Amino acid sequence: MTSFRNVRDAVNFVLWAKREELQFFRLVIVDRLSSTGLTEVPFEAIERVDSNYVYLKDGTVIPNHRVVGVKKGDSYIWKRGQGEE
């Protein structure tokens, strides 16, 4: 698992350094309406990220505190609580 300081760093790494492979990455978020409590958002749907939110291309805004991880395939490359400031 790669060490990133926060959600923004992990998302920006994928958006910029792995932009040719976006289809393999997913953002894992807390979703109270989901039966599992989590939802995976494809990185191809992400427009940008800042210190507080992840912005999707469809206009959806996800607060960073709802992001629990970033996955490539079935493996986490970043998970909340590991390497955060």
C-alpha positions in Angstrom: 0.0 0.0 0.0 1.3 3.4 -0.9 1.7 6.1 1.8 -0.1 9.3 1.1 -0.7 12.1 3.6 -4.5 12.5 3.0 -7.4 11.9 0.6 -6.4 14.8 -1.6 -2.9 13.4 -2.1 -4.1 9.9 -2.9 -6.8 11.1 -5.4 -4.4 13.5 -7.1 -1.8 10.8 -7.5 -4.2 8.6 -9.4 -5.7 11.5 -11.4 -2.3 12.8 -12.5 0.3 10.0 -12.3 -2.1 7.1 -13.3 -4.4 9.0 -15.7 -3.9 6.3 -18.4 -5.1 3.7 -16.0 -8.1 5.4 -14.4 -10.5 2.6 -15.4 -8.7 0.3 -12.8 -9.1 2.7 -9.8 -12.1 3.2 -7.5 -12.8 5.6 -4.7 -14.4 3.9 -1.7 -16.8 6.0 0.3 -19.2 5.7 3.2 -22.8 5.4 1.9 -25.5 5.0 4.5 -28.0 4.0 1.8 -25.9 1.1 0.6 -26.5 -2.4 2.1 -22.8 -2.8 2.8 -22.3 0.8 4.1 -19.8 1.5 1.3 -20.0 2.5 -2.4 -17.2 2.4 -4.9 -16.9 5.4 -7.4 -15.0 4.9 -10.6 -12.1 7.3 -11.0 -13.3 8.1 -14.5 -16.2 9.9 -12.8 -14.0 12.2 -10.7 -13.4 15.8 -11.9 -11.1 17.1 -9.2 -10.4 17.1 -5.5 -9.5 19.8 -2.9 -8.8 19.9 0.8 -12.5 19.3 1.7 -14.3 17.6 -1.2 -14.1 15.3 -4.1 -16.0 16.7 -7.1 -17.6 14.3 -9.6 -18.3 15.2 -13.3 -22.0 14.8 -12.7 -22.0 17.6 -10.1 -22.0 15.4 -7.1 -19.8 16.6 -4.2 -18.4 14.1 -1.7 -16.9 15.4 1.6 -13.4 14.0 2.1 -14.3 12.6 5.5 -16.6 10.1 3.7 -13.7 8.7 1.7 -12.3 5.5 3.3 -9.9 4.4 0.6 -8.6 4.2 -2.9 -8.5 0.8 -4.7 -6.8 -0.5 -7.7 -8.6 -3.7 -8.7 -9.3 -5.5 -5.4 -6.4 -4.0 -3.5 -6.2 -0.8 -1.5 -3.5 1.6 -2.5 -4.5 4.0 0.3 -6.8 3.5 3.3 -7.9 6.0 5.8 -5.8 6.1 8.9 -2.6 4.9 7.3 -0.1 7.6 6.7 -2.5 10.5 7.3 -1.6 13.8 9.0 
